[in-house]
Amino acid sequence: MTSTQLNARSLPKLGTAVRALRRRRGLTQAELARRAGVSREWVITVEAGETYGIEVGRLMRLLDALDANLTIEAFDTDETQ
């Protein structure tokens, strides 16, 4: 299995990444919603980048259904080093 990293530093970018993964997996929005235990409407709003106050539990179920994970990467912003 090949690993791919997608930039999701904002809600619109997260939505774009979810849509890209869903399409790569050959899933419809309805199929993804069923697998993740969420509504199709919720998947639509996530893909549109409009899910402010997103529930982490739902997001994790969605990512599980896509066989993807959430990674947090910190960037060093201390310019004195």
Secondary structure, DSSP 8 states (H G I E B T S, - for coil): --------SSHHHHHHHHHHHHHHTT--HHHHHHHHTS-HHHHHHHHTT--TT--HHHHHHHHHHTT-----------TT-
